[in-house]
Amino acid sequence: MGGEPDREPGLGVGAVARRLGLAAATLRTWDRRYGMGPSGRSPGGHRRYTPEDVARLEAMQRLILEGAPPGEAALAARNEPPGAPRRPRGHGAGGNRVPVGEPPAGADAAEVRGLARAAMSLDVPAMVEAIRSAIARGGVVRAWDGLMVPVLAGIGRKHAVGGECVEVEHLLSTVVLGCLAEVPTPEQPLNVRPVVLACAPEEQHSLPLYALAAALAQAGVAASLLGARVPPDALAAAIRRTGPGAVFVWSQTAATGDPGWLAGLPGTRPMVRLLAGGPGWRQDRLPDSVRFVTSLSQAVTEILNGPAAP
């Protein structure tokens, strides 16, 4: 208040946090516990991070990603000479960097890199902050396509090549799930008939269903999410009980993508709209009654324009 902090020398905690892909709370903890705080002062007396401070923080973060405990990483970073060459990160394909590739059109590349760094650091507050901000700014569909999917896919590629990052993938998936669950369900849904979301039998990758449920909620549509590994008879029972306007079934892997059982699902009057999505499906064998969708936005549009809508 009354000043222009952006013109003061050095960087504030928020700017450094964004640069490193960490939560500001993490930097304050590193300052309090390990003495890795700002050493500079602005003319107004505010603590500011100097370039040397930021270099030490980057070194500490790099060492933590390589497996060092935070205390040891802080000590080594303080003793590392300025301008010292960086040691190779980790091993395998790309060390501890996430191969996120080129973000989709319209995505914020810096935002994607920040979430990837936070995920590799297992920094839950920073991950939550990045995902919540993206959802609040652009909605679930844009945040899913432009931020969450690129990072999740990059971590998946890293695991496929070197068998690494299982803990990173699990933690990030948990954080994504929690953020999606925060999207409020509509108090007065647009849809008169229910919408049912389910995974194919034995399919355990249910995260895309939670993204669809959250995106539908933002669009004013309430959905019933049955989750992973839904047997055909259980889905059939849900259809008979609820008389849904739309049923969406997800298959992530080829092992769960045989669609022969879809033709045996019961119809209702008026007829249920059956949608399938995911890379696991054998599209050439989908029944004619099944509409295949290729994106989250298309799934939302199909459900909004189908008989589930008023």
PyMOL commands that set and color helices and strands:
alter all, ss='L'
color gray80, all
select helices_A, chain A and resi 5-7+13-20+24-34+51-65+70-79+109-120+124-138+140-162+166-181+207-218+232-242+254-256+260-264+283-285+296-305
alter helices_A, ss='H'
color red, helices_A
select strands_A, chain A and resi 40-41+47-48+195-199+224-227+246-250+273-277+290-293
alter strands_A, ss='S'
color yellow, strands_A
deselect
rebuild
show_as cartoon
